[in-house]
Amino acid sequence: MSVIEAINVTKSFHTGDVEVNAVGGISLQVNSAELLGIVGPSGSGKSTLLSLIGGIDTPTTGQMLLEGTDLASISDDQRTLLRRRRIGFVFQAFNLLPTLSALENVALPLELDGVPERTAMERAAEALQSVNLGHRAAHLPSMMSGGEQQRVAVARALVIKPALVLGDEPTGNLDSKTGSQVIHLFRELVDRLGQTVVIVTHEGSVTEYADRIVRLRDGLVENEVILNNRTAAAPQSPNSARSLPSTSPPASQSRRP
């Protein structure tokens, strides 16, 4: 089943009198329980495409469907609500509030959506457990490493039980080893929880863990490579909380067949 379907999507911007075609006509599907990597050089249209997939922006032409809903056909308020409840975002910057604990940071999206505090805290604790940070629940961001802060950000994305998790250069502020561990965590979210994940990056490390890679150049799909032929069926619903094993990838592990 497709979680995301892009149908001949374009996106143009105007800089003065100059029209910039950031996305030039892209069609793709993102399947349930899949890790899709979108890669390409700077200026290839990766970030623009991610904004369209996440409903932050709307296409100039074409359709972007999330679970069958055309994101351009609904109001700004409806799109905001849909993002808040169906899409989890993980950015290069961790975007954690420095005065809140890990638990409070993770619970915040639920509280902003009107979920009672006790329920929000219980779900936040489950999300932290799912990324193996239950023991850091009371710690402030300043007391955690960069990798731990990014895992808190992942837990915050998961706490809403989204249809889709989007990673925008999620390892950009991390060293290579820690970055690999974070990408490995995304892989586990797919394998253990049946989560659907799209990661946009200019780095090649995602190819070790992705099911599929779409490479962009000049706003178009240059090529698409299937790296893993696993069935999309997952052992557990993405709406269930479940602890994951260690986020440190085995030294000899490779996701290539």
N, C-alpha and C positions, 0 to 999 in steps of 0.2 A: 504494500500500500504506500502511495506517495504522501509524504507529509508536506513537501514543498513541490510545486510544479511551476516552472518559469516557461512562459510561452512567448517566444520571439520578443523578449524584453529589451527595450532601449532606454537610455537615460542621457539627456543632453543638458548642458548648462551653458549659460551665456556669461562671458567675461568681456564686458564692454560690448563691442559689436561682433565679437568672435564667438562662434558656437563651438563648444567642445562636446564631442560625442564620447562620454566616458564608458558607456556600454552600448555596443553597436548592433545588438540583435542576438540575444542568447536564449536558448531553450535548454532546459535541463530538469531532471527530477531528483529529489532527495527522498530515498526510501526509508521506511520505518526501521529502526534498529540498525542504522548505517552510520559509519564515520566517513564523511566526505571531506577531503582536503581540497581547497581552492588555492592554487599557487600561481605565482607569476611575478615579474619584476615590478618595481615602483612604476605607477602610472598605467598599469595594465587593466585597471578597472575592478580590482579585487574588493577594495573597501566600498566602492559604490554598489557593487553587486550584493555585498553583505547587508548594506543599508536597505536595499530593496527586499532581500529575503526576510529581514527582520521587521519590515513594516515601518522603519524609521523614515524612509522616503518612498515615493511611488514612481512607477515607470512613466516615461514620456509616452511610450506606446507599448503595447503588449500587455500580458497579464502575469501577475504573480499571485499564485494561489497557495494559501496555507490551510491545510485540511479542507480543501475545496472552496474556501472563502477567498474571493478576489479582493486583495488588500486595497486596490485603488477604488473599489466600488462602495466602500464604507466610509463613514465620516471620520474626521480626525479623532474625535472622542472615542468612537468605537475601536479605531485602530490602536489608540493608547491603551484601552482596556484589554484588548486582545494581546498586545505585547506584554502587559503586566501579568497576565494570567496564563499565557500559552508559550511564551518565548523566554528562555533564560540567556542572559548575556554575560560573557566573560571577556574583559578587555585587557589590553596590554598593561595599563595602569590598574592596580588592584581596586582602587576606588572604595576602600574601607574607611569608615568614619573613625578617626583616631581615638575618640573619647568613648567609643562603645567596645564592649568585649566581642570576641568572635561570635558567641552565641547571639548577642544583641544585633550584630551586623547581619547575621544570617536571617534572623527573625524579622528584620525591618521591612522587607517587601510585603510580608503577610500582614503586618500591623498597618502599613499604609493602605492596604486593601480592605481593612476593616475586620480582619480575623482577630478574635479575642486573644489577649496577651498570653494566657496560659496555653491555649492551643498553638499559638505561634511559636512559643518557646519549646514546646514538646516537638513540634515538627522541625524546628531549627536544630534541636539536639540530635534528632534522627539523621538530618542532612549532614551534620558534622561527623557523626559516626560513619556515614557512608563514604566519607573521604578520609577516614582514619584520623580524625582530629577531635574526637570526643574529649580527650584528655586536655585539650587546649581551649575548651569552651569559655573559661573565665579570663583568658589572657587578652590583653589589648594588642592591636596590630604591632605596636612598637616592640612588643616582647616576642615576636615571631619572626622567623626567617622569611625571605622573599617567597620561597617555595610554599611555605605554610600559609602565607597571606593569600597566595593565588589559589590554594586549595580551599581556603575560606570563601574566596570569591566564587569558586565552583560550587561549593555547598549552597551559597546564596542563590545561585542560578537554579539549583536543583530543588530548592525548598518549595517553589510554587508548583512542582510536579509538571514541568512543561512538556509540550509536544516536541519542542525543538530547543537544543542548546547551541548557541552561536559563540564561537571563539574568535575574537579579532586580534590577531597577533598575540595570543595569550602567553607566549614564552619570550616576548620581546625584551622584558626587563629582567630576565633570568639568565644565569650562566648555562652552558650547554648541558651539563649533567642534570641540573635541577629542571631545566626546560624539558629534557627527555622524560623525566619522571612525571611532569604535568601532562605531557602528551600521552604517556602510558596510562595515566588516570582516566583521561577521556576514553581511551580504548576499553578500559574496564567498565566504564559507565555503559558502553554499548553492549559488552559481552555479559555483564552481570545483571544489569537493570533494564536492558532493552531500550536504552535511551537513543534518540537520534541526535547526531552531533555534526555540525559543519564548522570546520576550522579554516580560517583564512590566514595565510602566512607566506612570507617570501623565502622561508627556510625549507630545506629539504627533509628535515627530521620527521615530518608528519608522514612521509611515504613509508616509514617503517611500521606504521600502525594503522593507516587508513585502509578502508575497503576499496576506495576509488579516489583517484586524483583527477581534477579538472584543471588544466593549465590555461591561463588567460594571457593574451598578448593584444595590446591595442584595442581593448574592449570587446574582444571576440574570444571564443573557445579555440585555442590552438590545437589541443588534443585532449583526449580522455583516456585514462589507463585504469583498468580494473586490476587491483592488487590482491583481492581476496574474494573467493567464490562461496563464502559461507552463506547459508540461507539466512533470510532476514528474520526468521522466527527467533524469538528470545525466550529464555527459560522463565522469565518473570516480567510482569507488567512494569512499565516505567513509572506507574503510579504507586509502586510499592517501595518502601525504604528498606535497604539491605546493606549491611556492612560489606566493604570490599577488602580484598587482601592487600598486602603491602603495595605501595605505589612505586617501589623501586624496581625497574625492569631488569630481568635477568640479563647478565652480560652477553649471553650467547643468543638472546631472543631476536628473531627477525620475523616481521609480519609478511614478508614476501613468500609466496608459495614455493 
